[in-house]
Amino acid sequence: MSLGGWLRTVDIVHRTAGPEWGRVRLRYRTNPESPGAPEGLQPAAALLPGVTSARVNPRARSVILAYDPAVTDADRLRAALAALDAPAAASAIATEPVGGRSAVIASAATLLGSGLLPRPLRFPLAMAGAAPLLRHALAEYGSAGVTSHVLEGMAIAISLARADYTAANTTTFMLVLGEHLEESIARRSDHLLKHLLRPSCDEIWVMRGDDEVLVPAAEVVAGDTVVAGAGAVVPVDGTVLAGEAMVNEAAMTGESVSVVKTRGAKVLSGTLVEEGRLSIYAEQVGTGTAAARIAEYVEQSLLAKSQAQLEASRLADRLVPTVLRLAGASYLVSGDWLRAASVLQADYSCALKLATPVAFKSAMYGAGQSGILVKGAGALERLAEADTFVFDKTGTLTTGSLMVTDSVVFDAAYTPEDLIALAASVEEHYFHPLALAVVNAARALDSHHFDHQEVEFIVAHGVASVIDGKRIVVGSRHFVQEDEGIDIEPHRDVVDGLYRQGKTLLYIGYGGVLLGILALKDSVRDNSAATIRRLRALGVKRILLLTGDHMERAAELGEQLGLDAVHAELLPEDKARIIADLGREGARIAFVGDGINDAPALAGAHVGIAMQKGADIARLTADVALLEDDIEKVADAKAIADAAMALIATNYRLTVGVNTGILAAAALGLLSPIATSVLHNGATIGILLNALRRRRPQREGAMPSQTEARHRSRDRA
């Protein structure tokens, strides 16, 4: 929407709402002639009726408003924001754009046309071209003291005072062009990250009775039946109730091969229905969906500043007075204002302040392409610092998918296959991991089904039913022995032997006696060992295992993978305590986990990494969330973080070295103001372009994956 007041355009980018809350993200553009500063937009927006909180990102020109749906809605807020008048106290000088495309064209025209005019007209033309920069410099001096913009304004003023209009116009052009390119590069780094945002839907098809109705996304609530056909983006997280479809999950998981979704399958928002049609029971809607949470992470990452970024910014600010003193000293020694103007052209501020965040954002985008969501520059920095990696076991170093390894029968009338079939017959309606493993084992054996009566589910214990007039129970030792009164003592040796092997036991009672035991075990991931080796090659000093599993199984895994220490049979608070103890010893810990019980350890570590199939609370608590179920992504994330910090260090040395050389040459009179401006701005742009570089992590002897090849192809396009 085009406007004529403070803001030139205000458009809704994303909206979502529930019965008691609402959130809208808008993108705006200010009018160049408006006296309103973007910094004043946040408090002004916060005062709009119904708004509960407001956040403005001036660089991204984005406004995020949380509001009360009982008072207002997204459209009314857009209109109210568009109607805002610029605050009278705002300084037009402080925010007048000096690096826009029109300003570049105007300053170029001034530079090229000035020499064709009579001499009396050259000063007013040069002054008009430099006026935005000079006003900007004056405003910054009044609000922030001597800054890099103030130095640039002084350099132009000296050239104008000396009637060196060529120097003044060239300096103006180079500064405006440099500002425009720097802003473009900074916006590109933001755009790279925003490219990770998942597609959203403003309207969604839902079932209302027997009819399909198109409703606003804000009206969809948990429990609705959502319909998604071919070509549609799934708008909710939920479970398929009916239908069959091929779903491309690359946007959320990075997996390039589409998967078949049928009744009972889980689907994620942001995934694409390529063929077929699904009716989906909505479990998470609006901001609760995985896609919305990723979008929020990305929004936060654009605002977050790392310690390296803050230090670079502080150093740039400290060096500004040094440049001013050097300019003064060069004039006192030489008596040449031209030399002073040359010195004022070169400073460290732009490259130091912009290159670091650009490098972080570029690395975070590269991580996202590789299936790794990094929640801010600080998380990336802490991951690079990590020297101790601590892993959970189940679902992390192991697959978390249980498999039946033993079927032990205590009645000669039944075979081990019969035992699996009996258990599967009553477990097939239960979606616990143990039950799924038993059902999968029965399917693999192509065993027959035992008819049974209605199944009774006993929470946290097991299941029970009746087959051929006898009660069958399948579940834990506590359930079978204590609740059902079935004696397991005659078979204690077998039970203890399986237990010592670190296996999970499922007891089957039939007709009041223990018919048999099924033993289950999860397998080590194929690339867990490669992940450990890569982490050591990346400089990690210690790798530990913390688990609530049995000591025997944990020790076996630790020996198999060559871990430095193993702690087993732990409660969640034990994991958090061990993390805290290691931290007090000076270790910088990266904790990798996936369960609800891992959340305290994830929060207490220097940096927390959550697996793709982890519990929601684990993924929300973690600083890094894997978007693919691949343990080697942990090593990829470490490699990306290390490469980003190395690039930032390189850019820092380049910035200091190049600009110091330019300053020295200018102070010695070896460079004119024009040459200094060209060299300084050219070097700054080169350093920023270098900051955009990103390198994908290479695995041991591996070719690029299909996911990586797809991203590379898209980048080239």
N, C-alpha and C positions, 0 to 999 in steps of 0.2 A: 504494500500500500504506500503510495507516494504522498507526502505531506509537505507543508510549507512552514512549519514552526521550528521548534528546537530539533526535532528528529525529522529527517527526510523520508525514511521508510521504517516501518515496523511490521514484521511478519512473524507468524507463529511457526516455529520449527517442530515442536513436539508438545503434546498435551496429554495429560492423564489425570484421572480423578476417581475418588471413591465416594462413599456416602458422606464422609466427614472430612475429607481432605482433597486438595487439588494441587496440581503442579503444572506449570507451563514454561516452556523455554522459547524466548523470542529473540530474533536477530534484528538489530537496528542499524541505521546509518544516520549520522548527524549532518545537518546542513553546514556547509563550510562557513557561511556568513553568520551562523548562530553564535551568540555569546555564551552558550551553555557548555560547561565542561562535562565530559563523560563521568568524571568522578562524582559529580553532583547528581547523577542519575539514580544511584543506589538509594540514597536517603529519600529522594523524591518518590521513587517507586514504592519504597517501604510504607509510605504514607497513604497510598491508594486504598480506598475502601475495600475491606475484605482480605487484604494482603497480610499474611502472618510472618513472612520473611522474604528478603530480596537479596540477590547476589548478582553483581555485574562483573563481567570480564571485558574490560575495555579493548584489550588486544583482539579478542575474538568477536567483539561487538555483540555480546550475548547477554541477555537478561534472564535470570531464572527466578520465577516468583512462586512461592507457596501461598495458597489461599484457602479461604473457607467457602466451600461450594454453596452454603446457605446464603451467603452474602453476594457473591459475584461468580463469574465464570471466565474462561480463557478469552472469549471474544470481547467481553466487556473490559477486561484488563488490557487487551491490546489497544482498544479504542481509547481508554483512559491514558495509557502510556503515550499514545500518539498525540493526545491533546495537551500534554504537559507543556507549560511555558518554561523557557530557560530561566534559571534563577538569576535574579538581578546581581547577586554578589559574584557570580561566576565570571572568570576572566576570559575574555575572548582571546587575549594574547596568549594565554597559557596553553590553549588547545587548538589554535588555528593551525590547520594542517599545512606543513611546509614541504612534505615529500610526496604529495599526490601526483598522479599522472599529469593533470592539468598544470600543476606548478612546475613540473619538469619541462613541459613544452614551452611554458611562458619564459622560464629562465634561459632555455636554449635559444629562443627567439631573441631575447634581450642580448645574449652573448654574441650572436651572429649579426644582429642588426645595429648594434651600438656604434660600430666603426663607420657605418654609412651615414650617420647623422652629424649635423653641425656640432661642434664642441660644446656650445652652451646647453644643448639638449641632452648631452650624454649623462650629466650628473642626475637630472631628474629621472631619466630612464633607469639608470643603475640603482638609484635610491628606491624607486618603485619596485624593482625586482628583488632587492634585498630587504624591503620593509618587513615581510612576514618573519624572516629569520631574525631581524633586529628586535622586533616586538617580542618574539618568542624568547630571545636572550634576556631582554629587560624583565620580562615576567618571571623567568626562572631565577634571575638574580634577586628579585624581590621576595620570592617565596623560598628559595633553596640556597641562596648564596652563589658562590662561584662554581659553575658546573661546566661540562664540556660544551654545552650550547652557548654559554656565556663567552667562553674562549673563542668559539667560532664567530660570534657576533663582534667581538673585539677585533678579530683579524679583518673582517669585512669593513668595519668602521675605519680602521687604519688605512686600508687601501682607498676608501672613499675620500678620507681626509687628505691623502697625498695625490688625489686626482688621478690615481692609477685605476681607471675604470675597467680596463681589460682584466686586471687582477681581481678586482671586486666582482665583476660579472662571472669570471671563470670560477672563482671560489664559490659564489652563490650557486652556480649551475652544478658543480661537483658535490656540494653539500646537499642540495635538493635531490640530485640523482642518487647519491649515496643513501640518503634517508629513505627514499622510495624503495630502493633495492633491499635495504636492510629490513624494512617493514614487510616487504614482499616475502623475503626469506623466512622471517619470523612467522608470518601468517601461514606459509607453506608447512612449517613444522607443526603448527596447530592443526592444519588441515590433515596432515598425515595421521595424527592421532584420531581426529574426528572420523577418519575413514574407517576406524574400527567400530563406530557406532552401528548398531544393528537397525535394520529398517523398521519403521513403526507404521501403524495403521490408524488413520483417523476414524474409519468406520469399519465395523465388524459384523459379519453375518452370524446371527444366533437363532436358536430355536425358541419360538414363543408358542407353546402349545404344539400344534401340528404344522405350523408355518415357519418358514425361514424369513427373518426380518433383518434388514440392514440398520444397525443402530450406531450411535456415536461410541467411540472406544471408551469414553469416560463412563458410559452406562453399563458396561459389562462388569459383572461381579463374579466372585468365586462361586462355583456351582452351576453357572450357566453352561449350556451346550453350544459350543462354537463350531461353525461349519467352515472348513477350508477346502477349496477345490484346486484344481490344477492351475498353476501360475500364481497362487496366493502365498503370501508370507504368513506363517503361523503366528497369530497375535498374542497367544497366551502360553503359559506352561501348563501341561495337563496330561491326561490319560485318554487314549483313543477308546471311544465307546462303540463306534461302528465304522465300517468302511475299510478300505485298503488303499494305500498310496505309496509311491516312491518319493522319499523325502531327502532333499539335499541338505545335509547338516554342516556343510563346510563353514558357513558363517559363524557357527557356534563351537564346533569341535575341531575344525581344520581337516576333517576327513573328506577326501575327494570323492569317495565312492558313495553313491546314494544308497539309502537303506529302505527296506520294506517296513511299513508301519501297519499293524493290524490291531484288532481289539486287545486291550490290555497294555499296549506299548506306550512308553513315555515319549512326549514330544516337547520341544523347547521353542519358545518364541524366537523369532528371527530366522527360523529355518524355512526352506522353500519347498512347497508341494509341487513336484515336477509332473507327476501323473497320478490320476486317481482322485479320491475325495474322502475326507475324514470328518467324522463328528467327534468333537473333543470335549471332555469334561474339564472345565476351567478350574485349575487349582491355584494358580498364581496369575493375577492380572495387574495391569498398570505398572506401578513402580515396583511391584513385588516380583515381576518376571525376571528371568536371567538376563534378557536383553536390556531391560531398563537398568538393572544393577550395573551391567557393564557400561552403559551410557553414563551413569552417575560416576563410576570410577574414572572414566575418561575426562568428564567435566572437572572432577577434582584434580586430576593429574595436570591439567592445564594451568591450575592456580598454584599448585604446590611448588615450593622452592626447596632445593637441596642445600646442604651445608656448603658444598663447592660453589653453588650459584651465589649464595649469600656472601661468601668470602670473596669471590671475584668482583661482585658489585661493590663491596666495601673497599677493596683495593683500588678499583677504578675511581671511586670518590676521593680516596686519599691522595691519588696521584694528580688530580686536577690542580690543586694549589702548587704542586711541584712544577708543573708545566708553566703556570703563570709566573712563578719566580724565575724560571729559566728564561722566559721571554723578556722579563724585566732586566735580568742580568745581561742578556745578549745585547739589549739596546744600550745599557750603560757602558758596556765595553766597546761597542762599535759605533754608537750614536746613530744607528741605521734602523728606522722604523720598519723598513721592509723586512729586515732579518727577524724583528720581533713578530711581525705578522706571519712570517713563515713558521716560527715556532708554535704560535697559537693554533695553526692549522692542524697540528698533529697531537693527538692525545690517545689515551688507552681505553677510554670509556666504552665506546660502542662495541668494539670487538670483545672486550672482557665481559660486558654485561649481557650481550646477546649470544655469543658463541656457545656459552655453557648451556643455557636452557635449550637452544636449538639442538645441540648434540644429544642432550637427554631425551628430548621429545622424538628425535629421529631414531634413537636406540629403542625407545619404548614402542614406536611404530614397528620397527623391525622385529621386536619381540612378539608383538601381536600377530604379525604375519607368520611367525614361527609357532603360534599356538600358545603364547605365554602372555598373560595379562599382568603388567606391572603397574601397581597403583601409586604412581607418582615418582618424581625424580629422587626423592629421599630413599624410597625403597630400593631403587636401582643402585644408589650409592652404598647403602648398607649391605646389599648383596655382594658388591665388589669387595667390601671390607671383610666379609665373613671368612673366618679361618677354621671354623669347626662346624661340620654338618651333622645334624642329629636326625635320624629317621625313625618314624613309626614303622611297624612291620606289616600288618595286614592291610592290603589294599594299596600299599606304598611300594616296598621292596618285593612284596608278593602280590599276586593278582587279585587276592580277595575273593576269588571265585573258588568255592569249595568243590572237591571231587571225592567221590566215594572210593576209598582205597582198600577197605576190608569189609567183607560181609561174613560175620561169624554166627553160625547157627548152633543152637543147643538142643535141637530136636531132630532126630534122624529122618523124620517124616517130611522134612522140608529141606530144600536145597538153598545155597546162598542166593541164587537167582530168585527163588520164591520169597525169601526174606525182603529183598529189594522191592519186588513187585507188591508185596503186602503193604510195606511202608509207603510206597509211592501211591497206591490206590487211595489212601486216606490223606496223603500229604498234597495231592495234586491241586487242591483248592486253596492251598495256603502259600503265601508269597514270601515266607521267610527264606533266607539264603540256604539254610539246611534243607528245607523242603524242596527248594528248586534243584539242589544238587542231587537229591534222591530221585526226583522225577526224571532228571536228565540221565541218571544212571540206568533207570528202568527203560527209558526210550532207547538208549544205546544197546541194551540187551534184547530189545523188541519183546519184552516180557508181557505176559497176559495180565489183564485187569481183574481184580477181585471185587465183586459186587459188595456194596456195603450200605448201611443205613446212613442217616444224616450224620454229618461230621460235627463234632463238638470241639471248638477252639478254646483252649485254656491259655490265656495270655501269659507269656514268659515261661510256659511250661511245656506245652506240646498240643497234640490233637488226640481225639478219641472217637471211636465209632464201634459198630457191631458188624462182624462178618461171620456168616453161617451160625448165627446165634451166640457167638462168643465176643466178648469185649476186647477190642484191640486198642492199645495205647502206644503212641510214638512220641518220645520226648526226652527230657533231661533225666539224669539219675535221680534227682530230687523228686521229680514228678512220678516216675515209675516206682521208686522204692518207698518213699514216704507217703505220697498222696494216694497211690494205688495199692500199697502194701505188698509189692512183688519183691521176693527175696532174690538178691543178686550175689549174696555171699558165696554160694558154690562156684561162682565164676570169677571170683576176685582176682585170681592170677592173670586171667585173660584181660580183664579190665585194666589192671595196673600196668600190664605190658604195653597195651595200646596207648595208655595215658603217658607212659614214659617216652613214647615215640613222638609226643607232641601232637597227637591227633585229637580231633573233636569227636566225641562219642554220642551216638544217638541210640537210645534203648528202645526195644520193641517188646512190649508185653502182650501176650495173647492167651485168653482164657485164664488169667490170674497167675501165669508163670512167665519167666523171662525166655522169650523165644529166641532172641539173638541180639546182636549189637552190630550197628553199622559204624565204621570209623571213616572220618573225613579229614581231608587235609588240603590246604591251599598251596599252590605251587609258586616257586620263585619266578619272577618275571625274567624273560629271556635276556633282557638288556640291563638287569640290575648290576651285574658284575662290571659291564662296560661303563655304566654310570659312575661306579665307585672309582674305577681306574682313571676316568677323565677328570673327576674332581681332584684326585691326587695330582694329576698332571697340571691342573690349573692352580696348584699351590695350596690346596686345603690341607691343613696339618693333621686334623683328627676327624674320624668318622665313627659315630656311635649309633647304637640301636637302643631305643626305648620302647617297650611293649608290655601290654598286660597279659601276653601269652605265657605259656609254660616255659620254665628256664631251659629245659632240655631242647625244645624246638628252637628257642631263640639262640642258644649257644651253637646249635648245629648251623643255623643260618649265618651267624656271625663268623664262624670258621669258614664256611663255604664262600663268603664274599670278602673275607679278609678285613673285617671291621676291627677297629682299635679297642672297643669295649662294648659290652652288652649288658643292659639292665632289663630284667624281665619281671613278670607278675606284679606290674605297677598299677596303681590307681591313677586317675587323672591328676590328682593333687601331687602324687609322687613325681610324675613327669614334670610338672611346673616347678617343683622344688629342685630337681636335678638341673633343670635349665637355669634356675636362679643361682644355684651353687657354681655352675660353670661360668656364668656371667661374672660372679664376684671374683673368680680366679683370673679374669681378664680375657676370657674367650669371647670372640665375636661369633655368635651362634646363628646358623640358619637351621630352622626346624622344619621338617617335611612331614606332613601328616594329612589325614583325610577324615577323621571321625569327630563326632561331637566331643568325645573325651579328649581330643587333641587341642581343642580351642584354648584352654589355659596356657598350654605350652607354646602354641602359635603366637599368642598375644605377648608372652613373656620373653620370647626370643628376640635377638637383634633384628632378624628378619624372618617372617613366617611364610612358608610355601605350602599351598593347599593343592591336593590332587584334583583332577578333573571330576572324578566321581565322588568327591568328598561331600560331607554333610554341608548344608547351607551355612550353618554357623561357622564351620571351619573355613569355608571360602570367603565369608564376609570378614572374619577376623584376620585372615592372612594378608600379607603385603603383596604377595605374588600368587596368582591363581593360574594353574595350568588349564588350558582349554582343550587339551587332548589327553587321553588316558595313556600316557607314555612317560615312564620314570626318567628316561634320558633327557626329557625337557628340563629337568632340574639342572643337569650339567650345561645344557644349552643356555639356560637363564644366567648361570654363573659366567659363562663365556661371553655372553652379550654384555653383562654388567662390567666385566673386566675390560672388554674392548672399548666400551663407552668412556670409562674413566681414563684409559690410556689416550684416547682421542682428545679428551678434555685437557689432559696434561700437555699433549702436543700442541694444541691450539693456544694454551696459556703461554708456553715457551715461545711460540711463533709471534703471538701478540706482543709480548714484552720485548723480544729480540728485534722484530721488524720496526716497531714503533720507537724503540730506543735509538735504533740506527737512524731513522728518519729525523727524530728530534735532534740528535747530535749533528747531523748534516745541516739541518736548518739553522741551528745555533751558530755553527761555524760559517754560515753564509754560503754554503755550497748549493742550497736549494732555494729557488724563488717561491713565493706563496703559491703560484700556480702549480709548480712541480710538486711541492709538498702536499697540496690538496689532492692532486691526482694519485700520488703514491700512497698517501694515507687512506683515502677512500677505496682505492683499488685493493690494497692489502686487507682492509677490513672486510670487504665483500668476498675476497678469496678465502679468508679464514672462516667466514660464515658458511660459504659453500662447502668447505672442508668439514665443517661441523655436521652438515647434512649427510655425510657419508655413513653408511652402515654396512657391516659385513656379517653375513649369516654364519652361525657356528657350524664347523665341520666335524662330523662324527668319525669314529674310527673306521677308516676304509670304506666309508659309505658314500654312495652316489646321492645327489639331492633327491629328497622325497617327492612324491607327486604333488603334495601340498606346496612345497617350496618351488617346484618347477612352475606350478600354476601361478603363484604370486609373482615370480620373475617375469613370466610371460605377460601378466597384467601390467606390471610396472613398465615394461618396455613399450606396451601399447599406449 
